[in-house]
Amino acid sequence: MEPQVHPIFSPGKIGPIQLRNRTIRSAAFEGMCPGGAPSDQLVRYHRSVAAGGVGMTTVAYAAVLKSGLTFTHQLWMRREIVAGLRALTDAIHREGAAASIQLGHAGYMADRKAGGVRPIAPSAVFNLFGLVMPRAMTQDDLRGMVSAFSDSVKLAREAGFDAVEVQAGHGYLLSQFLAPHTNRRGDEYGGTLEHRARLVREVVRRVREAAGAGMAVVVKTNVQDGFSGGMGPGEAVEVARMLEQDGADALVVSGGFVSKCPFFMMRGEIPLKELIIVQPMVNKVGLKLFGRFAVEEYPFAPAFFLDDAKGIRAAVRLPVVLVGGLNSLDAIDAAMGAGYEFVAMARALIREPDFVNLLKSGESRVSKCEPCNKCVAYMYNGPMRCPDREKETGVGF
């Protein structure tokens, strides 16, 4: 009698593609794209994760327009980088994993120096987190944004990606349209949830069309924004139903709003010392004086979005990918047992790129990652790194 294979190591389908197992490297910013182009370091990291056993690895975060950049060392989709992206997908495929790329626009969280223009947003609502007063988007801006997502998908397909992930959560532009706090429009893109979801739905439909028959379309969406004035759990369920109707092949369910409650989506320690070091002077002063009061800490727990996401899991038939605190086989078992078809992780794969293989071999049941979140601080002005991993191995990525 053959030994049973743990469910997480069985193949699974997302739309037209089949993954070798149910694990996904989630779209966490790597900071490895100087000048907005993929680097050898980015290729090495994702190759190592693919070799480490994941079913699919997701490259993050690629701005569909230069105006959507939050950093100068962040991907920006354009024809000049297709060859570099092809080298990346080829490296991933050689290791047996599928390749996905997250596409988005930062909206009022964009950096003016990186993007070259005043940030845009659903409405002219001040972003205290970045000290930005954005410009409200015009009808031309909205049409151009939908086209930019579509054009970026075509480039991603040309570069050999198996899937695209639309970033509609975490307080980025599409999420800003969904949240009443940032969307105060009086036209057909504001007001009721149906209207606030209009741009997201237009984007997903065009992305589905551009992806064609052989490419999977995944959407990252919030189970809740995590602050008063954000999208709540009830509306999150309705948005999930809309996205299924519009052609999404799977949903990645997360939560939080970077400009309001940045650590809601990660949980664990706030690396205040490291954050202060990498911030510009005006932010350094603010963090030193008010950081402990202004940035809320959320305790880490295994599979911390599992219960919040159950409403979405029950409301849709398409695969749902759970992310957040899946750093052990016990947490993964809980997710699979609750009906989530796939699990996504990031910090565990920064600490140990071969974490999935370690689980499969039985060498490990729990990641070595301590949720110190220092990797989050380092990405502000350079590549992501894990100091504990570097101390242990003596090398970076």
N, C-alpha and C positions, 0 to 999 in steps of 0.2 A: 504493500500500500504506500503510495507516494505521499510525502509530507504536504500538508496544506500550505498554500501560499497566502501570506497575509494580504488582506484586501487592498492595501495601499500599493502593493507591488504587482497587481493585476493590470493589464492594459485597460485604457479607457478612452472613449471618443468625445471630442468636442467638435460638434459640427462635422465637417468633412475630414478632419484629421484624427489619427489615432496616436495616443501617447503610450510609451512602453510601460508607464506606471502612473499613479494618481498624484504625483508630487510636482509642484511648480515653483520655480524661483520667482517670487513676486517682484513687482516692478518697484524696486527701491533704488533711488538715485545713486549712481556710482561715482560721479564727479571725474570721469576719465575721458572727457571729450574736449580737450583744449581747442579753442576756436570753433567749437560747435561740431567737430568732426570726430569719428571714432578713432581711438588710439590703439596701439599694440597692447597696451595694458588692459584696455576694455576687452579685447579679444582673448587675452590670457585668462582674465577672470572668468568670463562666461564659458570658455573652454574647460576650465578647471571645474566649474559647477556641473557642466554636462558630463565630464568624465567622472564626476563624483556621484552620478546616478540619477539626477532629476529627470522627470519625464519631459519637462519643457522649462526653458529659462527665458525670462522676460527682460528685455533691455529697456532701461528707463532713463530719464523721461525725455521723450523727443518732442520738441515744440514744433507745431505745424506751421508756424510763422516765426520769423525772428522776433517780432513784437511780443511773443509769448515766453521768452527766455527769462528764467530767474537767476541764472548764472552764466558767465562767459564760457565755463567749462562744461556746458550742457549740450546735448545733441540738438541740432536744428535741421529739420528735414529740407533737403534740396538736392538737385541732381548731382552736384559735385561730390557728395559723400556716398553715392550708391555703391561704387566699387569697394570702398572701405567697409560698408555694411555687408557686402557680399562675402568679403574675406571673413567677417565675423560669423555669418550664418553657415558658411562652409565649415569653419572650425567646430561649431556646435554640432552640425550634422555628422561630422566624422566621428564624434563621440557618442552618437546614437540618440541624441535628444532633439526635440523640436525647438524652434526659435520663434519667439514672439517679441513684439515691440510695442511699448506703450506710447500712445499719441495724445497730445493735449495742448492746452494753452493756459498760461498762468493767470490771465485776466488782470485783476488789480494787484496781484502778488508779483507781477513781472517787474524786472529790474530795468529802469530806464537806460542805464549805462550799457547793459547787455543787449537790450532790444533796440536801442537807438531812437525810441519814440516814447511819448507819454503813454503810460499803461491805459488799457481800455477795460471796461467792465459793463455789466448790465446797467448800472446806474452810477452816478457820481457820489459814491459813498466812501468816505475816508478810511484808508487802511492804516490803523494805528501800528500794526505789527511792522510794516515797512515804511511808515511815514509817507504814504502816497495818497494823493487825490487823483483818482483816475478820470478819464473822459468816458461819458456814457456812449455806448455803441449806437451807431446809426443803422438804418436799414441796409445801406451798402456794406457796412462792417459785418453785419449778420450774414448776408449772402456770401461775402468773401470768406468768412470763417467756415461755412459749410463746404465751400469749394476747397479750402486749404486742407481740411481733413480728408476729403476725397482724393486730392492730389497726393497727399502724403501716403495714403494707403497704396496707391499705384506705385509709388517709389519703393515702398516696403515690399510689395509683391515682386517687383523687379530685382530687389536685393536678396530675394530668397527666403523671406520670412514665411513661416507657416501660419502665423496668426497675428492679428493686431488687437491691442487692448485700448479701448477708448477711455480716457481718464475723465470720469463724470463724478468723482468724489473728492474728498479731502480739501474742499474749498478752492479748487482750481476753477477756471472760467465756467465750465458747464455746471459745476456744483454751485457756483455763485448765482447762476440763473435760477436754480431750484430753491435757493434759500431766500425767504422773505427779507431777511436783514440786508442782503446785498442786491436784491432785485426789487426795486421800487418803481418799475416802469408802469406807464398807464396805457401801453398799447397791447397788441396781441401776444407779446412776449413777457407780460407781467400780470400780477393779480392772482387769479386762481391757479391751482396746481396745474391744471390742463394747459394754461398759458405759460406758466413758468417752465414747464417741461417741453415747450415747443421746440426750442433750439436743440436741446439734447436729442429729441426724436428726429429732427431733420438731419442732424449729423449722423446718427446711427443708421438711418435709412440710406443715406448717401455712401456711408462707409460699407454697408452691406452690398450695395450695388458695385462699388469699386473693387471690393475684395474678390468678387466672382465666386465660382462654384468650388474652387479648391482651397480657399483660405478661410480660416476660422475668425469669427468676430466675437471678441470678448469685451464686456463693459465692466469697468470698476465703478461701483455705486455704493453709497453710504447706507448703513442700517439706521443711522441717525447722525446729525452733524455734531451733537454734543454740547450745544449752547442754546440759550434762549434766543429765539429769532431765527434759528436754523431749521432745517427740515427734520421733522420728527419721525418716529417709527411708523406711524400710520401712513404718512405720505410716502415714506420709503418703499412700503409694500406696493402702493399704487404705481410708483415709478418703475419698480421691477416688472410689474405686469405690462406696462407700456413698452419697456425695452424688449421683452419677449415677443410682443406683437410686431415690433419693428425690425426683427430679424437677428437679434443677438443669439449667438450659439451657446453662450455661458455668461454667468455673472460672477464677478469677484466681489464679495461683500466685505466692506470695511467700514470705517467711520472716522469722524473727526474733521476739523476745519483748521487748516494750518494757521490762518491769521487770527484765530480766536482761541483754540485749545489744541495746540500742536501735538501734545503728548497723549491726547485721547486715543490716537490711532496706534500708539506703540506701547505705552505703559512702561513702568519701571522708573529708574532714577533719571533725574534731570542733570546733565553734565554741565552745570552752570560755569564752572571754572574754564572748561574747554570752550564753551560757547562764547564767553567774554573775550577770550584770546583771539578768536577768528572774526569778531564783529568789527565794523567800522566804528570810529570814535564815538559818534553820537549814540550808537546802540550800546557800546561798551559802558558808557556812563549810566544809561538807563538800566542795563542789566545788573550792574554793580549795586545801584541804589534800590531797585525795585524788583529784581529778578525773582527772588523768593516769593514775592507776592503776586507778580504779574503772570508768571508761568506756572500753571497748576500742575501738580504731580498726580498721576493716576497709578494706583498700585498694580503691579504685574500679577497676572493670574494665567494659568494654562488655558488656551483656547478662549480668550476673553470676549470674543464676539459671538460665541456659539449660541448662547441663549437669545441675544438681541436679534440674530439673523433668522431665528426659527420662523418668524412671520413671513419672511421672504421665501424661505425654503418651502413652506406650505402653499404659497400662492402661485408658484410657477412650476412648470414641468421640465424646463431646460436644466442642464447641470449647474450647480451652484458650487463655487470654489470658496472655501472658508480660509481666511487669513487672520493672523493675530495670535501670538502665543503658542504656536504649534511646534514647540521645541522639544517634544518628547513623544515616544510611542504611545504612552497613555493618553496624551492630549489628542493625538491623531486618531486613536481608537474611539475616543469620545466623539470626535467630529464625524468619522465614518459611520458610527453607530446612530448618529442623529440624522443621517440621510444626506450629508454633504459628499458629493461624488469625488471631489478633488480637494487637496489641501495645498496652500501656498505659504512659503516662508521666505524670510530675507536675512534677519540677523543671525539665525543659526547657520546660514550658508556663507555669511561673511566670516564668522568665527571658524567654521569647518566646512569648506566647499564640498567635502566628501561625506557630509553628514548622512545623506540618503543611503549611500553604500554601507556606512557603519551600522545603520539601523538594519539593513537587509542581512548583513553578515552576522548580526547579533553581537557585534563588538561594543555597541552602545545602545542605550535606550533613551538617553537624555543628552541634549546638546550641552557643550561646555560654555555656551554663551551665557554670560551674566547680563541681565538687562540694564547695563550701565549707560547705554545709548551714546557712548563717546563717538561711535562711528557716525552718528548724526552730526555732531559738531565738526568733525574733520572735513566733511563734504563741502562745507561753506567755501573754502578757498583752495581745495585740492581734492585728490582722490580719496575715496572712502578707505578707511583702514581700521583694523582691530588691534589695539595695542597688546591685548592678551595673546592673540595669535602670533604677533610679531615677536613677543617675548619668548613664546614657546618654540617657534620654528626658526627664528632668526631672519626671516625674509618677509617681504610684503607681497603684494600681488604683481 
